Amino acid sequence: MSWGEIYNTSWWGVALDTARTVKARPDFFGSQLNLLTSEQPNLVTNGKFDTDSDWILSSNAIIQNDLLNLNASGGFVLAQQLLFSSGLYNSKTVKLTYNVTSNDLIGNGNLRVGGYSGSSLFPSVINLNKSIGSHTIYITVNSTGSNNVLDLYITGGYTSGKITIDNVSLQVARAELNQIEAKKCLADWIHETALKDLNN
């Protein structure tokens, strides 16, 4: 039986999810939890758009009803946020997640991240999936500008309609729970901890 067959069983999946809620992580295997991407801080402030704050919005971009609304106007519509000082995460891979809750844009254009500002976080324009639902993309940071800015925008080809976005998150990419090595370390930790409990 391969490592994948052992650590992809439903029992281990439940155990790993449970292990993430453990507060005390004193030993090596427990510390592996801190290396997971999901445990990294969200670099985006107000990514759930709970308040009308923390984002620089162009005309026709508004935060309303806990959503970012990008309303087509025939021009660029932009939401922008300065994340951190230049170079801090240069050459690192980051995980961008976002949720499109509605989209009735009309015209020819794209939902994009990066490239609008000269100090954008990302090295080039990246077209994002604009279909309704949650999406994830991995990007390598390579900013050459003075600041690392998150630019989320629609291009000028849309003539009417809007797209609404929620739950924007940006985390430094580390190990994922579905990677076998991460599962092995965590499973070993669970096994070791369980044996200690049984012996006490």
N, C-alpha and C positions, 0 to 999 in steps of 0.2 A: 504494500500500500504506500502511495507517495505522500509527501508532506501535504500536498494540496488536498488529497482525499481525506487526510486526518483532520486538517485544520479548517476545512470548508464545511464540515458537518454542522447541522443545525445546533447541536449542543454547544459547540465551541463559539458559534456566532452569538448565541444568547449570553454565554459566559463573558465574551469580550465586551459586549455592550454593557453588561453589568459592571465589569471591571472599570469602565470609564467613569463611573460614579463614585468610585472609592476616593476618599479625600487624602488619606495618608499613603504616601508612596515612598517608603524609606529605602527599599532595596533596588538593585539594578533593574530587575524585570519590571517592577512597578514604574521606574523612571522612564521606561520606554513609552509609556502613555504620553508623556510630555513631548515626544518626538513626532506625534501624529499631526498631520495637517489640521485636522479638526480641532486640535488643542491650541493652535496658534491664534493670536489675537486678530480680530478684524481690523484692518488698517483704515477702513472707511468709517467715518463718523456719520451717524444718522442714516445708515444704509437702509433702514426700514421706513424712512421718511415719516416718522412719528410727529415731527415738528417741521415748520417751515424755516429751517436753519441749516447752517454748515455747508450749504451748496451755493455756488455762484451760478445764477441762472440767467440765460439770455432771454430776449423777448420770446414769448410764446412757450416758455418752459416754466411750469409752476409745480409746487408741491401742494397737493390738495387731497383730502380724504385718505391720508397715509400712503399716498402714491406719488411718484414722479410722473408728471404729464408732459410729454413732448408733443406739442401741437404743430402740425405742418403749416408752413407759411410761404413756401416757395424758396426759403432761405435756410441757412444752418440754424438748428435749434439745439442749444448746448446746456448741459449741466456739468459743472466743473468743481473739483475739490483738490486743494493742496494737501498731500498726504504726509510728506516727510522731507527732510533735507536731501539734496541731490547726492547720489552715490551710495546711500545707505544700503540699498538692496540691489545695487548694480550687478548684473549677470546672474542674479538669482531667479528661480522660476516661481511665479506666483499663481495662485488659483483664484480666478474670478468667477463668482457665481451671481446670478441674477434671475429674477422671475418676471416674465412678461404676462401681465394680467389681462390686457386687451390690446387689440391692434386693428384699427380700421383705416390705416394710412392709404391714401390714393396717390398714385404717381410712380415715378421711377427714382428710387433712392435706397439708402441703407441705414440700418442702425449700426453705429460704429463706436469703437473705443480707441482712444489714442490718435495722435497725428494732427489734431486740430490746433493745438497750441505748440509753440516752438519749444516749450519746456515739458512736453508730454512725458508721462511715465513710460510709455511703450515706444519701441523703435520705429514703428510704422503704423499706418492705418490698418485696423483689423475689423472686418465685417462680422457682426454678431448675428446669431440666430434670433430672428424677431418673431418667431411663432409663439403662440400662447403656451406657457409652461415654464418650468425651471430649466436653466441651462448652465453649463460649466465649461470654462475654457482655461487652458494653461498657457501662460505667456512668460517669456524671458524678459526681465527688466534690462533695458539698455538705454537709459536716458542720457542725452548729451546736453540737455538744457540746464538752467540754473536751479530749477525746482523739479520735483517729481509730482506731476499733476495728473489726476484721473479725469480724463475727458470722455464723457458719455454723451453722444449726440446723434441726431439724424441729419442726413445730407439734404441739400437744397432741392432735390428732385421731387419731393412730395408736395402736392398742391393743396391737399385737404386731409382731414382726419387727424387722428392722434394715436400714440402708443403710450401705454401706462406701464410703469416698471416698479418693482418692489424688491426688497431683500437683496440689496447689492452688498456683496462681501468680497474682500480681497485678503487672502492669507498667504503667507510664505509656504510654498509646497514642501512638505516633508514626506514621511512615510504615510501610506494610506492603510486603513484597516483591512482592505481586501488584498494587500500584498502579503505574500506567504511569510516573509521574514518577520514582519511586524506581528503577524498572528502567532508565529512560533514563539517569539519572545514573550508576548502577553500570555499565551497559553501556559508556557513554562512557569511564569510568575503566579498565575492562578493555581496551578498544580502545587507549586511549592508552598504557597500561602495556605491552601486547603490542608496540606499535610501538617503544617505547623498547628493549625487549629485543632486537628484531630489528636495531635500528640499532647495538647495542653488540657 
